Amino acid sequence: MIGAQTPLKVSLVATAASIVLLVVVFELIRSRRLRERYALLWLLTGLVLVVLSAWRGGLNTIAGWFGVRGYPPAVLFAVGLLFVILVLLHYSTVISRLSDQNVVLAQRLALLEEVLTRGRADGRAVPLDRAGEPVAKRDARLEAEQLPRT
Amino acid sequence: MSESPRRIAIVPAYNEAKNIGALLDELREFDPEFDVVVVSDGSYDRTAEVARSHGAYVVTLPFNLGIGGAVQTGFKFAHDNGYELAVRCDGDGQHDPAELPKVIAPVLAGDADIAVGSRFVSAEGYRSSAARRVGIRLLAVVVSAIARQRLTDTTSGFQALNRRALELFAADYPHDYPEVEGMVMTIKHRLRLVEVPVLMREREHGQSSITALRSIYYMAKVLVALFVGLFRRSVVPAEDL
C-alpha cells in the first residue's frame, strides 16, 4: 500500500523556512547575541526540520511509521512542537539556575557590605587600607605614634 | 561548647521600621548576651537605620529575596562570625522575646540541634482563620509522617539552632516559604528537632504576607516541594555534620 504523499509546495516552503531559521540562528551566534551553549538546541531544531522538509520520501516513510496516513507534513508540526518544548524546558532550567545564583550573589554582597559598614551609624562604607585596617583608624594610630604616614 | 555559647538573634525584616525598634529593645532587655543581626530584605522604609540605631548588626539585601533568602542570609552571618547558638525572631513582632528561654532551652541543654516554637502543642494564645488551620494541620500530618515524629506547627519561624544546624542551613536553605521544607531537611540530615510550646502575638502593624489565595498556592507548592524533596540527595552529606 502506498501512503499519502507530501505535496511538493509544502516541502519547498518548509525547507525555505527551516533554512531561514538556521541562517538567523547562525547570524545571532556570529554577532555574539546568542551563546553557543544556548544555540545548540536551535541549530539541532533547524537541521532536523531542513532534513525532514526537503527529503519528501523520508518524511512520508516516517509518517507511515507513526501511523500518520492522511497528511505526512503533520509530522513536521509534531517534530517542530517537540523541539519548541525542549527549548522552553531548557530555558526554565537556565532561569532557575540564574535566579539561584542571583540569590547567592545578593546575600554575599549584603554580607560584605555589612563588614565594610560595621560600626557606622550612617551605614556608609569605611575605606580600608591594603592591610584591611580602616584608613581613618590607621591615620589616627600613626598620628598617635608620631610616625610618618605611608 | 563553652558555658555560655556566643549567641545571636536573627531578625528578618521587610519594611518593619515601625515594629523593629521595640523588638530590638525587648531582645536586649531579655538577654543582653544576645547579639542581634537584622536582615533588611529589600526594605524601602527606614528599617535599616532604625535597626542600626538600636544597636543591631544590619545586613541590607539589595532587593527582596523573600523570607527564605533573608533568613539564610542571617544564618550565613551567624555561621561566618562563629556564633554557636542562633535564634530566628521575626521582625513583625509576632515572636515574643519573653518566650525565647523556652525555645533555646533544649538547644542549650544539648538535647536538640533545632528547637521550634509551636503554637499548637498547647492550644492557647493563637487564633487564625479556619482555612489556614486546616492547611497547617494537613502539613503537620504530612511532615510528621515523613519525619516519623509528631510535629504540630510546621510553619513556625520561631526557632533556635546550634552550630551543626547553622552549618547545614548556611549551606542550603529552601527559598520562599522555608519552614516546612527546612523541617524535613533537618530530619533527613539526622539532626535532632524538638518542638516546644510557645505563645505568639498578633502583628502590631501591617499585614501578614500570606493572604487566602496565596495560602492555596503555598500549600500546593510546599506539597510538591516535599514530595520531590523525598527523592533528592542531600547537598550536605549527613556524615559531614
HADDOCK unambig.tbl for C-alpha pairs under 7 A between the chains (distance, minus, plus):
assign (segid A and resid 103 and name CA) (segid B and resid 65 and name CA) 6.86 0.50 0.50
assign (segid A and resid 103 and name CA) (segid B and resid 69 and name CA) 6.86 0.50 0.50
assign (segid A and resid 106 and name CA) (segid B and resid 61 and name CA) 6.24 0.50 0.50
assign (segid A and resid 106 and name CA) (segid B and resid 62 and name CA) 6.37 0.50 0.50
assign (segid A and resid 107 and name CA) (segid B and resid 61 and name CA) 6.53 0.50 0.50
assign (segid A and resid 107 and name CA) (segid B and resid 73 and name CA) 5.71 0.50 0.50
assign (segid A and resid 110 and name CA) (segid B and resid 59 and name CA) 5.66 0.50 0.50
assign (segid A and resid 110 and name CA) (segid B and resid 60 and name CA) 5.41 0.50 0.50
assign (segid A and resid 110 and name CA) (segid B and resid 61 and name CA) 5.18 0.50 0.50
assign (segid A and resid 110 and name CA) (segid B and resid 62 and name CA) 6.96 0.50 0.50
assign (segid A and resid 111 and name CA) (segid B and resid 59 and name CA) 6.06 0.50 0.50
assign (segid A and resid 111 and name CA) (segid B and resid 77 and name CA) 6.84 0.50 0.50
assign (segid A and resid 114 and name CA) (segid B and resid 58 and name CA) 6.55 0.50 0.50
assign (segid A and resid 114 and name CA) (segid B and resid 59 and name CA) 5.43 0.50 0.50
assign (segid A and resid 121 and name CA) (segid B and resid 52 and name CA) 6.37 0.50 0.50
assign (segid A and resid 121 and name CA) (segid B and resid 53 and name CA) 6.73 0.50 0.50
